[in-house]
Amino acid sequence: MNILGVSAYYHDSAACLVSDGELVAAAQEERFTRKKHDPAFPACAARYCLQAGGLCPVDVDYVVFYDKPFRKFERIFETYLTFAPKGFKSFATSMPVWLKDKLFQRTLITGALNEHVGGDIDWSTRLRFSEHHLSHAASAFFPSPFHEAAVLTMDGVGEWTTTSLAIGKGTELSVHREIHFPHSLGLLYSAFTYYLGFKVNSGEYKVMGLAPYGEPKYVNLIKEHLIDIKPDGSFHLDMSFFNYCTGLTMTNSRFERLFGGPARRPESKLTQREMDLAASIQAITEEIVLKLAKEIRATTGQRNLCLAGGVALNCVANGKLLRETLFDNIWIQPAAGDAGGAVGAAFAAYHLMLEKPRSIHSGDSMNGAYLGPEFSQREIEERLGNSGAVFTTESDEALITNVAHALVEGKAVGWMQGRMEFGPRALGGRSIIADPRSPTVQKQLNLKVKYRESFRPFAPSVLREDLSQWFQLDSDSPYMLLVADVMGTKQLPMSEKQKQLFGIDKLNIVRSEIPAVTHVDYSARVQTVHKTTNPRFHRLISKFKELTGCPVLVNTSFNVRGEPIVCTPEDAFRCFMGTEIELLVVGDSLLRKEDQSGVLMRDYRSSYELD
C-alpha cells in the first residue's frame, strides 16, 4: 500500500511517501526549485519520493492532500459576510484566485499529477483530502513512539481550526476540542512578526530569537486590549486591532496607536522597542501553551504529549513546557509546519481511512528526519567535477581528522552528508559547522557566511552521551526543537557593568565556554546527536571532543539568507564559493577554498550579490 502525501498552494509545499505504514521519503519543494517557501504543487518532491521508493506512478494507491479547500473557501466567504462591507478590497482580491484555481483544487491537483507524475492514470479516483488540523495531529501522533498520547496542534489557521486537542490510541485518532478562526495564537504571533518588520510565515523565528534582547514590558497591554486568556488556555482576540480578516495586512491603525507608532520598516534598524515587543509576544505565547498543556494533562489524564502545527516550532516555549514536567514524555513533529501536513495526511489515510495496523518504533518513525535525497560518491564526484570544483577524495578516518582540525583552526565548514533533512532545521545532513568555543564565530557566521542579522543565535549539536554535562537538559532533542540553558558550570559570570547593558549591546559578551551557541539569556537551541541516526556526524563531533575536550559544534543550516537549504552537490558548491566558508565536505570529497578557481569564485559571489 503506497500513499503519496501532498501539501501545497499556501507555503512550504511538500510531498512524502508512506509505504505499508513506513515513512520512506519526504521533502519540501523549495529544496528542488530553489524558491524559498515555494507554495507550488510539489512536482519535484513527488517525483523524488517515488524514485526513493522505487515506484512507478501506477504503484501509488492514493494521493492525499493535507486540507479541504472547499471548507477553507467557506471560511473566507463567511468571514467576509461577517465583516461586510468592510474588507471588500481583500475579498475582491482573493475571489478571482479562488474561483479560478483554489475552489476547484481537485481538478488542479489531478491536472498537476497528470503533468508532473504520470499522465496515464485517472488520478481523480485515487485522490483523497484530509482536514488541516487532523493532518497536523496525525503527523505528530502516528510517527511518535507512543501507543497513547494527547496531541496539541497550534498554527495560524487551517479550514476553520487554529488550535486543537486530539487523543491518539494505537491506530485511532480523534479530535476532542478546537479553537476556531479568527482567534489564533499563530496569527497573533504573525501579527507581531509583521509589525516588527519581518516577513509573515518565515520571520516568526526571528521574533523568537530577538525576544531575549528585550523585556516583556507590553504583556499587560496585550492582555488588556488584544487577547483574553482563560485559565484553561483558551483565548479570544479583539479583532478591532487586526486586519487579517478584512484587509491585506496583519495589523491596523488602532494596533499602531496602541503600541505608539507604525510598523517597523523591513531592514531598518532594530530598536529597544522592537526587542521589548518581541519579548512580550513570546511571553504571551509561552503562557498560553503552558495553560493549554496543564488543562490537557488535568482533563485527559494522558501522560504523553505530541505537538505539531507552526507554533510547535517555537522551541523556547517547547523547552519551558518540558521543564514543567506536566507529561512523562513530549514528542514534537520535526516538520511541524505545513510541510509536515503531507506526512500527516498520508498517515491519516493509512491508519484512519484504511484501518491499517501501526508499527511503533522506540525512538520514533521519522528516521532522524533524514528523508530527502542523497547522492552516491560517484554522483558527487561527477557533479562537483562538472561544476568546476577542485577536490580530493578522502578515507573516512582522514576526512574526519582533517575536518576536525580545520574546525579547531577556526574555519567554517560546509557539511553535506547522506540524506537531506525534512523540515526547517539542518541536523548534520546539510549544515554549516564551526567551533563553538570561539567568541567571534556567531557574529562572523551571521555577517560573512549567512549574510543575515547579527542578533540571530546559532544552535549547538552535542553528543547525546555528553548532553547533561553541557546543557540543563536530560532528554533527547534530535530535531533541534527544545531550548535549554547552558550548564551553570560552563557559564561565565558577567561584570556589573555588563549586566547594565541593554538590547543588542548584550551580543558581544562572552557568557560561557561555548559563546558561539550561547544566547544572551544563557539559552541554546539544542540538537542531540545520536550514533545510530547520524554516525558520521557523531564521529566528527567525537573527534573534535578528542582534540578540544568539547563535545559540541555550532550547527546552522547550509544556506544564505533568503535561500533554501542546499539539496545537491551543485547547491553546496555554489554556497561554498559565494560565501566565506573555508572548507566544504560533500560525501568523501573535501574542497578547500584556496584550491578553487578565482574566476569561478568571483562569478558565484556576483550571483549572490545580484540575488
C-alpha positions in Angstrom: 0.0 0.0 0.0 1.7 3.2 -1.2 0.4 6.6 -0.3 1.7 9.9 -1.5 1.0 12.8 0.9 0.9 16.3 -0.5 0.8 19.8 1.0 0.7 22.8 -1.4 -0.8 26.1 -2.5 -0.1 28.1 0.7 3.5 27.9 1.7 6.2 25.3 2.2 4.7 22.7 -0.1 6.0 19.2 0.3 5.4 15.6 -0.6 6.0 12.3 1.2 5.7 8.6 0.6 4.3 6.1 3.1 4.6 2.5 2.0 3.0 -0.2 4.1 2.9 2.2 7.0 6.6 3.2 6.9 7.7 6.7 6.0 10.1 6.2 3.1 10.8 9.7 1.9 9.7 13.3 2.4 11.0 16.7 1.1 9.9 20.3 0.6 9.6 21.6 -3.0 11.7 24.6 -2.2 14.8 22.5 -2.0 14.5 21.5 -5.6 13.2 24.7 -7.2 15.4 26.9 -5.0 12.4 29.2 -4.3 12.2 29.9 -0.6 8.9 28.6 0.9 7.7 27.6 -2.6 3.9 27.1 -2.4 3.5 25.4 -5.9 2.4 21.8 -6.4 5.4 19.7 -5.2 6.2 18.2 -8.6 9.9 17.7 -7.9 9.4 16.4 -4.4 6.7 14.0 -5.5 8.9 12.6 -8.2 11.8 12.3 -5.8 9.6 10.4 -3.3 8.5 7.8 -6.0 12.2 7.4 -7.0 13.3 6.9 -3.4 10.6 4.2 -3.0 11.5 2.6 -6.3 7.9 3.1 -7.6 6.2 3.9 -10.8 3.2 6.3 -10.8 0.8 3.3 -11.3 2.1 1.9 -7.9 0.6 4.8 -6.0 -2.6 3.6 -4.4 -3.7 7.0 -3.0 -2.7 10.7 -3.1 -3.8 12.5 0.0 -4.0 16.3 0.2 -3.4 17.9 3.6 -6.5 20.0 3.9 -10.0 20.6 2.4 -10.1 23.6 0.1 -13.8 23.9 -0.1 -14.1 24.3 3.7 -11.3 26.9 3.6 -13.3 28.8 0.9 -16.3 28.6 3.2 -14.4 30.2 6.0 -13.1 33.1 3.8 -16.7 33.7 2.4 -18.3 33.6 5.8 -15.6 35.9 7.2 -16.4 38.4 4.5 -20.2 38.2 5.2 -19.5 38.7 8.9 -17.4 41.9 8.4 -19.1 43.2 5.2 -18.9 45.8 3.7 -15.5 46.2 5.4 -12.9 44.1 3.7 -14.3 44.3 0.2 -10.9 45.0 -1.2 -9.4 41.9 0.3 -12.4 39.9 -0.7 -12.3 41.2 -4.3 -8.5 40.4 -4.5 -8.9 36.8 -3.3 -12.1 35.8 -5.0 -10.7 35.6 -8.6 -7.9 33.3 -7.4 -10.3 31.1 -5.5 -12.8 30.9 -8.4 -10.1 30.3 -11.0 -8.0 27.7 -9.1 -8.3 27.1 -5.4 -12.0 26.3 -5.2 -11.5 23.6 -7.8 -8.3 22.1 -6.4 -9.4 18.5 -7.1 -9.1 19.4 -10.8 -6.0 21.4 -10.2 -4.3 18.6 -8.3 -5.3 15.9 -10.7 -4.0 18.0 -13.6 -0.7 18.6 -11.8 -0.4 14.8 -11.1 -1.0 14.1 -14.7 1.5 16.6 -15.9 4.3 16.0 -13.4 3.9 12.5 -12.1 2.2 10.3 -14.7 -0.4 11.0 -17.4 -1.9 7.6 -18.0 -3.7 7.3 -14.7 -7.1 8.5 -13.6 -5.8 10.3 -10.5 -9.2 11.6 -9.5 -10.1 8.0 -8.4 -7.0 7.9 -6.1 -7.2 11.4 -4.7 -8.4 12.0 -1.1 -8.5 15.0 1.2 -7.7 15.3 4.9 -8.6 18.1 7.3 -5.8 20.5 8.0 -5.5 20.0 11.8 -6.2 16.3 11.5 -3.2 16.2 9.2 -1.1 18.1 11.8 -2.3 15.8 14.6 -1.6 12.7 12.5 1.9 13.9 11.7 2.5 14.3 15.4 1.0 11.1 16.8 1.4 8.3 14.2 5.3 8.7 13.8 5.7 9.2 17.6 7.0 6.4 19.9 3.8 6.4 21.9 0.9 3.9 21.8 -1.3 6.5 23.5 -0.9 10.3 23.8 -2.6 13.7 23.8 -2.0 15.7 20.7 -1.9 19.5 20.7 -1.8 21.3 17.4 -1.4 25.1 17.1 -0.9 27.2 14.0 -2.3 30.2 12.0 -5.5 28.6 10.6 -6.5 25.5 8.6 -10.1 25.4 7.3 -11.6 26.9 10.5 -9.5 25.4 13.3 -6.5 27.3 14.8 -5.9 25.1 17.9 -7.0 21.5 18.6 -6.7 18.8 21.1 -6.8 15.2 19.9 -6.3 11.9 21.6 -4.4 9.1 19.9 -4.6 5.4 20.9 -3.0 2.8 18.7 -4.4 3.4 15.2 -7.1 5.7 16.4 -7.0 9.5 16.5 -10.0 11.7 17.4 -10.3 15.4 17.8 -11.8 16.4 21.2 -11.7 20.2 21.4 -10.9 23.1 19.0 -10.5 26.9 18.9 -11.7 28.5 15.7 -10.7 31.4 13.4 -10.2 34.3 13.8 -8.9 33.5 17.3 -5.5 32.2 16.6 -2.2 32.1 18.5 -0.3 31.6 15.3 -1.9 34.6 13.7 -1.3 36.7 16.8 2.4 35.9 16.7 2.4 36.6 12.9 0.7 39.9 13.5 3.7 40.9 15.8 6.1 39.4 13.2 4.6 41.8 10.6 4.5 44.8 13.0 8.2 44.2 13.8 9.1 44.4 10.2 9.7 40.7 9.4 8.0 38.5 6.8 4.9 36.6 7.9 5.2 32.8 7.6 9.0 32.9 7.6 10.2 35.6 10.1 8.5 34.3 13.2 11.7 32.5 14.3 13.5 35.9 14.1 11.0 37.3 16.6 11.7 34.3 18.9 15.5 35.0 18.5 15.1 38.7 19.2 13.0 38.2 22.3 15.9 37.6 24.8 17.3 41.1 24.0 14.2 42.7 25.4 11.9 42.9 28.4 8.3 41.8 28.3 7.1 45.3 29.0 3.9 45.1 26.9 2.4 41.9 28.3 -0.2 43.7 30.4 -1.1 46.0 27.4 -1.5 42.9 25.2 -3.8 41.2 27.7 -5.8 44.3 28.4 -6.5 45.1 24.7 -5.6 42.3 22.3 -6.3 38.9 23.9 -8.4 37.5 26.7 -6.6 34.3 28.1 -8.8 31.9 30.1 -7.3 29.7 32.9 -7.7 26.7 30.6 -5.5 28.3 27.9 -8.4 29.1 25.6 -8.4 32.6 24.3 -10.3 35.3 22.5 -8.8 38.1 20.3 -10.2 41.6 20.0 -10.4 41.8 16.2 -10.7 45.6 16.1 -6.9 45.7 16.4 -6.2 43.3 13.5 -6.6 43.5 9.7 -6.2 39.9 8.6 -9.9 39.1 8.4 -10.7 42.0 6.1 -7.5 43.6 4.8 -4.3 42.8 3.1 -2.1 43.4 6.2 -2.0 41.8 9.6 -2.5 44.9 11.8 -4.3 48.2 11.5 -4.0 51.8 12.7 -5.6 51.0 16.0 -2.8 48.4 16.7 -0.3 51.1 15.8 -1.8 53.6 18.1 -1.8 51.1 21.0 2.0 50.5 20.6 2.9 54.0 19.9 3.8 54.1 16.2 3.7 52.4 12.7 5.1 49.0 11.9 8.9 48.9 11.6 10.1 49.2 8.0 11.8 45.9 6.9 15.6 46.1 7.1 15.5 49.3 9.2 17.4 49.5 12.5 16.1 47.5 15.3 15.4 49.5 18.5 14.7 48.5 22.1 11.0 48.9 21.4 11.0 46.1 18.9 13.0 43.9 21.3 10.6 44.5 24.1 7.6 43.8 21.8 9.3 40.5 20.8 9.9 39.6 24.4 6.2 40.4 25.2 4.6 38.3 22.5 6.9 35.4 23.3 5.9 35.6 26.9 2.2 35.6 25.9 2.8 32.6 23.7 4.5 30.6 26.4 1.7 31.4 28.9 -0.9 30.1 26.5 1.0 26.9 25.6 1.6 26.1 29.3 -2.0 26.7 30.3 -3.3 24.6 27.4 -0.9 21.8 28.4 -1.9 21.9 32.0 -5.6 21.7 31.1 -4.9 18.8 28.8 -3.0 16.9 31.5 -5.7 17.6 34.0 -8.7 16.7 31.8 -7.4 13.8 29.8 -5.0 12.0 32.2 -2.7 11.4 29.3 1.0 11.0 30.3 2.4 11.6 26.8 2.1 14.7 24.6 2.6 15.2 20.9 2.9 18.6 19.3 2.5 19.9 15.7 1.5 23.0 13.8 3.6 26.0 13.2 3.5 27.2 16.8 5.2 23.9 17.8 8.4 25.2 16.1 8.6 27.7 18.9 11.4 25.8 20.7 11.7 28.3 23.6 8.0 27.6 24.5 8.7 23.9 24.0 11.7 24.0 26.4 9.6 25.7 29.1 6.8 23.1 28.6 9.3 20.3 29.0 10.7 21.8 32.2 7.2 22.0 33.7 7.2 18.1 33.7 3.5 18.0 33.2 3.9 14.9 31.0 6.2 12.0 31.2 7.2 12.4 27.6 6.9 15.0 24.8 7.4 14.4 21.1 7.4 17.1 18.5 7.0 16.6 14.8 10.3 17.9 13.2 8.4 19.3 10.2 5.7 20.8 12.4 4.5 23.4 9.9 2.5 22.9 6.7 5.2 20.8 5.1 4.6 18.1 7.7 1.0 18.2 6.8 1.9 16.0 3.9 3.2 13.3 6.3 0.1 13.6 8.5 -2.3 13.3 5.5 -0.6 10.1 4.3 -0.6 8.5 7.8 -4.2 9.6 8.4 -5.2 7.8 5.2 -3.3 4.7 6.1 -4.4 4.3 9.7 -7.8 6.1 9.8 -9.3 5.6 6.3 -7.8 2.2 5.5 -7.6 1.0 9.2 -4.2 -0.5 8.6 -2.0 -1.5 11.7 0.6 0.7 13.1 4.3 -0.1 13.9 5.7 1.9 16.9 9.4 2.4 17.0 11.4 3.1 20.2 12.7 6.5 19.1 10.2 7.5 16.5 9.3 6.7 12.9 10.9 9.8 11.3 14.4 8.2 10.6 16.0 11.2 12.3 14.2 13.4 9.7 16.8 12.3 7.2 14.2 11.6 4.5 15.4 13.6 1.5 17.7 13.0 -1.5 21.2 11.5 -1.1 24.0 11.1 -3.6 26.5 8.3 -4.2 30.2 9.1 -4.1 30.3 8.6 -7.8 27.5 11.1 -8.4 29.1 13.6 -6.0 32.4 13.5 -7.9 30.8 13.7 -11.3 28.6 16.7 -10.2 31.4 18.5 -8.5 33.7 18.0 -11.5 31.1 19.3 -13.9 30.8 22.4 -11.7 34.5 23.1 -11.9 35.3 22.1 -8.3 38.8 21.1 -7.2 38.6 18.4 -4.5 40.3 15.4 -3.0 38.6 12.1 -2.1 39.4 11.0 1.5 39.0 7.9 3.6 36.5 8.2 6.4 39.3 8.4 9.0 41.3 11.0 7.1 38.2 13.1 6.3 37.0 13.2 10.0 40.5 14.1 11.1 41.0 16.9 8.5 37.7 18.4 9.2 38.1 18.3 13.0 41.5 20.0 12.7 40.0 22.7 10.4 37.3 23.4 13.0 39.9 23.7 15.7 41.7 26.2 13.5 38.6 28.4 13.4 37.4 27.5 9.9 33.7 27.5 8.8 32.9 24.2 7.2 30.1 23.3 4.8 29.0 19.8 5.7 26.8 17.8 3.2 26.3 14.1 4.1 23.7 11.4 3.4 20.0 12.2 3.1 18.7 15.8 3.3 16.7 16.7 6.3 12.9 17.1 6.2 11.7 20.2 8.0 13.2 23.6 8.6 16.3 22.5 10.6 19.7 21.4 9.4 20.6 18.4 11.5 24.0 17.4 10.3 23.0 16.4 6.7 23.1 19.9 5.2 24.8 22.0 7.8 27.4 24.7 8.2 29.5 23.8 11.3 32.1 25.7 13.3 33.9 25.8 16.7 31.5 26.9 19.4 34.4 28.0 21.8 35.2 31.0 19.5 33.9 34.4 20.8 33.7 35.7 17.2 32.1 32.8 15.4 28.5 33.9 16.0 29.0 37.3 14.5 31.3 36.2 11.7 29.0 33.5 10.5 26.0 35.8 10.5 27.7 38.6 8.6 30.2 36.8 6.4 28.6 33.4 5.7 24.8 33.6 6.3 24.5 37.3 5.3 21.8 37.8 7.9 21.1 39.9 11.0 23.9 39.8 13.6 21.5 39.2 16.5 20.5 35.7 15.3 21.7 32.9 17.5 23.2 29.6 16.4 22.4 26.1 17.7 24.7 23.6 19.3 25.0 20.0 18.1 26.1 17.9 21.1 26.9 14.2 21.6 23.8 12.7 23.3 26.0 11.0 25.9 27.6 14.3 26.9 24.4 16.4 26.9 23.8 16.7 30.7 27.3 17.9 31.3 26.8 20.9 29.0 23.1 21.8 29.0 20.3 21.8 31.5 18.5 19.1 29.6 18.4 15.4 30.0 16.1 14.2 27.2 16.6 13.6 23.6 16.4 16.6 21.3 17.3 15.2 17.9 15.3 17.8 15.9 16.6 21.0 17.5 13.1 21.8 18.9 14.0 22.3 22.6 15.7 25.3 24.2 17.7 24.8 27.4 20.2 26.8 29.4 23.9 26.1 29.2 25.0 24.3 32.4 26.0 26.7 35.2 29.4 25.1 35.4 30.0 26.1 31.8 28.7 29.7 32.2 30.9 32.7 32.7 29.8 35.4 35.2 29.1 38.9 33.9 30.5 42.0 35.5 28.2 44.6 37.0 28.9 46.9 34.0 27.9 44.1 31.6 24.7 43.4 33.4 23.6 47.0 32.8 23.8 46.6 29.0 20.5 46.7 27.0 19.4 45.3 23.7 21.9 44.5 21.0 24.8 45.7 23.2 24.4 42.3 25.0 25.5 40.5 21.9 29.3 40.6 22.2 29.6 39.4 25.9 31.3 36.1 26.3 28.8 34.2 28.5 30.1 30.6 28.5 32.8 28.2 27.4 30.8 27.9 24.2 29.9 31.5 23.4 29.0 30.9 19.7 25.9 28.9 20.7 25.0 30.7 24.0 22.2 33.2 23.5 22.1 36.4 25.6 19.9 34.8 28.2 22.3 31.8 28.5 20.0 29.6 26.5 20.7 27.4 23.5 18.6 25.5 20.9 20.0 22.1 21.4 20.4 19.2 18.9 21.4 15.9 20.4 23.5 13.8 18.0 23.0 10.0 18.2 25.4 7.4 16.9 22.5 5.4 15.4 20.9 8.1 13.3 23.9 10.1 12.1 27.0 8.1 12.7 29.4 10.2 10.6 28.4 13.5 12.3 28.7 11.7 15.6 32.2 10.6 14.7 33.2 14.1 13.7 32.0 15.7 17.0 33.7 12.9 18.9 37.0 13.7 17.1 36.5 17.4 17.9 36.0 16.4 21.5 39.1 14.3 21.4 41.1 17.4 20.2 39.5 20.0 22.4 37.6 18.3 25.3 34.4 19.9 23.9 31.6 17.6 22.5 29.7 20.5 20.9 29.7 22.1 17.4 28.0 25.1 16.0 25.3 23.9 13.6 23.4 26.2 11.3 21.6 25.5 8.0 23.7 25.3 4.9 22.3 28.3 3.0 22.4 32.0 2.9 19.7 34.4 3.9 16.7 34.2 1.5 17.8 30.8 0.0 16.5 27.3 0.9 18.9 24.8 2.5 21.1 23.2 -0.1 20.0 19.9 -1.7 22.5 18.9 -4.3 26.3 18.9 -4.5 25.9 21.8 -7.0 23.9 23.8 -4.5 26.6 23.1 -1.8 29.4 24.2 -4.2 27.6 27.4 -5.1 27.0 28.4 -1.5 30.6 27.5 -0.7 32.0 29.6 -3.5 29.7 32.5 -2.9 30.4 32.9 0.8 33.4 32.9 3.1 33.0 29.2 4.0 36.6 27.9 4.0 36.1 24.2 3.7 33.4 22.1 2.0 32.8 18.4 2.6 30.4 16.5 0.3 30.4 12.8 1.0 34.0 11.7 0.9 35.0 14.8 -1.2 37.0 17.6 0.5 37.2 21.1 -1.0 39.5 23.8 0.2 38.7 27.4 -0.7 42.3 28.3 -1.6 42.3 25.5 -4.2 39.3 26.8 -6.2 39.3 28.9 -9.3 39.4 32.6 -8.5 37.3 33.4 -11.6 34.6 31.0 -10.6 34.6 32.4 -7.1 34.1 35.9 -8.4 31.2 34.7 -10.6 29.5 33.0 -7.7 30.0 36.0 -5.4 28.5 38.2 -8.1 25.5 35.9 -8.5 24.7 36.2 -4.8 25.0 40.0 -4.9 22.6 40.0 -7.8 20.2 37.8 -6.0 
